[in-house]
Amino acid sequence: YTISMKLFLLGLIYSIQSLVTCLADEPKAVYKNLDAVKTKAIIAKFTKEKKTLVIIDVRTKEEYDREHFPKAKLINFFGSDFEKKLKDLDKNKAYLLHCQSGGRSRGALKKMQELGFKEVYHLDGGILACKKSGGELTD
């Protein structure tokens, strides 16, 4: 093969791969790390569009009882039933994960990706970042 023939074949292969990717009818999953300001915006967007965004607090019950986001569902990252509780959730709903500072919820985000959840947002910096930016919690 000449160099021009090789380049032509490589271009053809690339074009076919691009076409197959575009035609794939499986929508891409969404996994995003958001700062506190973007987190507020995503919550507002879901509220305005009357869509469900399930907020999951992955801290301990004691931390949750001290303060938490309104309507947040508690699933303790360190609980022995953590993975089972995740598996029981609807993978097609949208979720927002948070913890105190972002470490545990980042681990939960990774686990939800592995389990095939379609739309998961992560509050980077956790409740501490939210409070620092003026976010409201319940006591």
LOPAKOL-830231 format. One line per 8 residues: their letters; for each residue x negated, z negated, y negated of N, C-alpha, C. Coordinates in steps of 0.05 Angstrom, whole numbers, always signed. Example, Ala and Ser with C-alpha at 12.3 -4.5 7.8 and 13.67 -1.06 7.14 Angstrom:
BEGIN
as> -264,-156,+114,-246,-156,+90,-264,-156,+66 ~ -257,-142,+45,-273,-143,+21,-258,-157,-1 $
This chain:
BEGIN
ytismklf> -17,+0,+24,+0,+0,+0,-17,+0,-25 ~ -8,+14,-45,-22,+14,-70,-13,-11,-86 ~ -28,-18,-106,-21,-41,-122,+6,-38,-135 ~ +12,-14,-145,+38,-9,-158,+61,-12,-138 ~ +56,-4,-113,+77,-7,-92,+81,-37,-86 ~ +59,-52,-85,+62,-81,-80,+77,-95,-103 ~ +70,-87,-127,+84,-99,-150,+114,-91,-150 ~ +120,-67,-142,+148,-58,-140,+163,-75,-119 $
llgliysi> +150,-79,-96,+163,-94,-75,+167,-123,-83 ~ +147,-135,-96,+150,-162,-106,+172,-165,-126 ~ +174,-145,-144,+196,-145,-164,+223,-143,-151 ~ +225,-126,-130,+250,-122,-116,+258,-148,-102 ~ +239,-161,-89,+244,-186,-75,+254,-207,-95 ~ +240,-209,-118,+248,-228,-138,+276,-223,-148 ~ +283,-197,-153,+309,-190,-162,+331,-198,-142 ~ +326,-193,-117,+345,-200,-96,+349,-231,-95 $
qslvtcla> +327,-246,-97,+329,-275,-96,+345,-285,-120 ~ +341,-273,-144,+356,-281,-168,+385,-275,-165 ~ +391,-251,-154,+419,-244,-149,+433,-262,-130 ~ +420,-269,-108,+431,-288,-88,+436,-315,-101 ~ +418,-325,-117,+421,-350,-131,+445,-349,-150 ~ +448,-328,-165,+470,-325,-183,+497,-324,-169 ~ +497,-311,-146,+522,-308,-131,+530,-332,-114 ~ +512,-350,-111,+518,-374,-95,+542,-389,-108 $
depkavyk> +563,-393,-92,+587,-405,-103,+586,-435,-102 ~ +565,-447,-93,+563,-477,-93,+553,-486,-120 ~ +570,-500,-136,+561,-509,-162,+538,-529,-159 ~ +520,-528,-179,+498,-546,-178,+506,-574,-184 ~ +494,-593,-171,+500,-621,-176,+486,-629,-202 ~ +497,-649,-216,+487,-659,-241,+476,-687,-237 ~ +451,-691,-244,+438,-717,-244,+422,-719,-270 ~ +431,-737,-288,+418,-738,-314,+412,-767,-322 $
nldavktk> +387,-770,-332,+380,-795,-345,+388,-793,-374 ~ +402,-813,-384,+412,-812,-412,+402,-837,-427 ~ +395,-834,-452,+389,-858,-468,+416,-870,-476 ~ +415,-893,-490,+440,-907,-497,+459,-890,-514 ~ +448,-875,-533,+465,-859,-551,+479,-837,-535 ~ +464,-823,-518,+476,-802,-502,+496,-813,-482 ~ +491,-838,-472,+510,-851,-454,+536,-856,-468 ~ +535,-866,-492,+560,-870,-508,+575,-844,-511 $
aiiakftk> +560,-823,-517,+572,-796,-521,+585,-786,-496 ~ +573,-790,-472,+585,-780,-447,+610,-796,-441 ~ +609,-822,-446,+633,-839,-441,+656,-829,-460 ~ +649,-824,-485,+670,-814,-504,+681,-787,-495 ~ +663,-770,-485,+672,-743,-477,+691,-745,-453 ~ +685,-762,-434,+703,-765,-411,+729,-777,-419 ~ +728,-796,-437,+753,-809,-447,+770,-789,-462 ~ +758,-773,-480,+772,-753,-496,+785,-732,-478 $
ekktlvii> +771,-724,-457,+781,-703,-439,+799,-715,-417 ~ +803,-741,-418,+820,-755,-398,+810,-751,-370 ~ +783,-750,-367,+771,-748,-341,+761,-775,-333 ~ +758,-779,-307,+749,-804,-296,+719,-805,-294 ~ +707,-826,-306,+679,-831,-303,+677,-860,-292 ~ +668,-863,-268,+666,-889,-255,+639,-901,-263 ~ +640,-925,-276,+616,-939,-284,+609,-958,-262 ~ +584,-956,-253,+575,-974,-231,+552,-991,-241 $
dvrtkeey> +556,-1017,-239,+536,-1037,-247,+522,-1045,-221 ~ +496,-1040,-219,+482,-1046,-194,+466,-1073,-195 ~ +473,-1090,-214,+460,-1116,-216,+473,-1136,-197 ~ +464,-1160,-198,+475,-1181,-181,+502,-1191,-193 ~ +517,-1205,-176,+543,-1216,-185,+539,-1235,-209 ~ +518,-1251,-208,+512,-1270,-230,+507,-1256,-256 ~ +492,-1234,-255,+486,-1218,-279,+512,-1206,-289 ~ +528,-1195,-271,+553,-1182,-277,+572,-1202,-290 $
drehfpka> +574,-1226,-279,+592,-1246,-290,+584,-1255,-318 ~ +559,-1254,-325,+550,-1261,-352,+560,-1241,-373 ~ +557,-1215,-366,+566,-1194,-384,+566,-1168,-369 ~ +584,-1150,-376,+585,-1124,-363,+602,-1105,-380 ~ +599,-1079,-374,+616,-1059,-387,+645,-1062,-378 ~ +663,-1057,-396,+692,-1058,-388,+696,-1039,-364 ~ +711,-1048,-345,+719,-1032,-321,+696,-1024,-303 ~ +672,-1036,-307,+649,-1029,-289,+654,-1040,-261 $
klinffgs> +647,-1024,-242,+649,-1032,-213,+622,-1043,-205 ~ +622,-1067,-193,+597,-1080,-184,+590,-1071,-156 ~ +566,-1060,-153,+555,-1055,-126,+526,-1064,-128 ~ +520,-1087,-117,+494,-1099,-119,+473,-1083,-104 ~ +453,-1073,-119,+432,-1057,-108,+417,-1071,-86 ~ +414,-1098,-88,+400,-1114,-68,+419,-1123,-45 ~ +444,-1117,-47,+463,-1126,-26,+458,-1111,+0 ~ +463,-1125,+22,+458,-1113,+49,+477,-1089,+54 $
dfekklkd> +500,-1089,+39,+520,-1068,+43,+519,-1047,+21 ~ +497,-1046,+6,+495,-1027,-17,+500,-998,-9 ~ +485,-989,+11,+487,-961,+20,+515,-955,+31 ~ +526,-974,+46,+553,-970,+57,+574,-967,+35 ~ +571,-984,+14,+590,-982,-8,+587,-955,-23 ~ +563,-945,-26,+559,-919,-38,+572,-897,-21 ~ +568,-899,+6,+579,-879,+24,+610,-878,+23 ~ +622,-901,+16,+651,-903,+14,+663,-891,-11 $
ldknkayl> +646,-884,-30,+655,-873,-56,+661,-843,-52 ~ +678,-832,-70,+685,-804,-70,+661,-789,-83 ~ +648,-771,-68,+624,-757,-77,+631,-736,-98 ~ +656,-730,-102,+664,-709,-121,+671,-721,-149 ~ +672,-747,-151,+677,-760,-177,+651,-761,-194 ~ +654,-767,-219,+631,-770,-237,+625,-800,-239 ~ +599,-807,-239,+591,-835,-240,+570,-839,-262 ~ +570,-863,-273,+550,-872,-292,+538,-898,-280 $
lhcqsggr> +512,-897,-275,+498,-920,-264,+483,-936,-285 ~ +482,-962,-282,+465,-978,-299,+458,-1005,-286 ~ +437,-1017,-296,+430,-1044,-288,+421,-1058,-313 ~ +402,-1077,-311,+393,-1092,-335,+374,-1075,-352 ~ +354,-1063,-339,+334,-1048,-354,+328,-1020,-344 ~ +341,-1012,-322,+338,-984,-312,+325,-980,-285 ~ +311,-1000,-275,+297,-997,-250,+315,-995,-225 ~ +333,-1014,-222,+350,-1013,-199,+369,-989,-200 $
srgalkkm> +380,-983,-223,+398,-961,-225,+384,-934,-221 ~ +358,-933,-227,+343,-908,-221,+341,-905,-191 ~ +337,-927,-176,+337,-926,-147,+364,-918,-136 ~ +385,-928,-149,+412,-921,-140,+418,-891,-145 ~ +408,-880,-167,+411,-852,-173,+398,-835,-151 ~ +374,-843,-143,+359,-829,-122,+375,-829,-96 ~ +386,-852,-89,+402,-855,-65,+427,-838,-66 ~ +440,-837,-89,+465,-821,-92,+458,-791,-90 $
qelgfkev> +434,-783,-100,+426,-755,-96,+422,-749,-67 ~ +409,-767,-52,+405,-763,-23,+431,-761,-8 ~ +451,-776,-17,+477,-777,-4,+495,-753,-12 ~ +487,-737,-31,+501,-713,-38,+523,-716,-59 ~ +521,-736,-77,+540,-739,-98,+537,-716,-118 ~ +559,-707,-129,+559,-683,-146,+552,-687,-175 ~ +559,-711,-187,+555,-715,-215,+549,-744,-221 ~ +524,-750,-227,+515,-777,-231,+498,-779,-256 $
yhldggil> +506,-797,-274,+491,-802,-299,+478,-829,-296 ~ +455,-832,-310,+440,-857,-308,+433,-867,-336 ~ +441,-892,-342,+434,-904,-368,+405,-914,-367 ~ +388,-898,-378,+359,-904,-378,+355,-928,-397 ~ +343,-949,-386,+338,-973,-402,+360,-994,-398 ~ +381,-987,-384,+402,-1005,-377,+417,-1019,-399 ~ +428,-1042,-393,+443,-1058,-412,+426,-1066,-436 ~ +401,-1071,-431,+383,-1078,-454,+382,-1056,-475 $
ackksgge> +379,-1031,-466,+378,-1009,-484,+405,-1005,-499 ~ +427,-1010,-484,+454,-1007,-495,+458,-1028,-517 ~ +451,-1053,-511,+454,-1074,-531,+437,-1070,-556 ~ +413,-1060,-551,+394,-1054,-573,+405,-1033,-592 ~ +421,-1015,-581,+433,-994,-598,+460,-1001,-608 ~ +469,-1026,-604,+495,-1034,-614,+518,-1031,-595 ~ +513,-1027,-570,+534,-1023,-550,+550,-1049,-545 ~ +575,-1046,-537,+592,-1069,-532,+595,-1075,-502 $
ltd> +594,-1100,-496,+598,-1109,-468,+619,-1131,-468 ~ +630,-1137,-445,+648,-1159,-443,+632,-1184,-435 ~ +643,-1207,-440,+630,-1232,-432,+644,-1244,-408 $
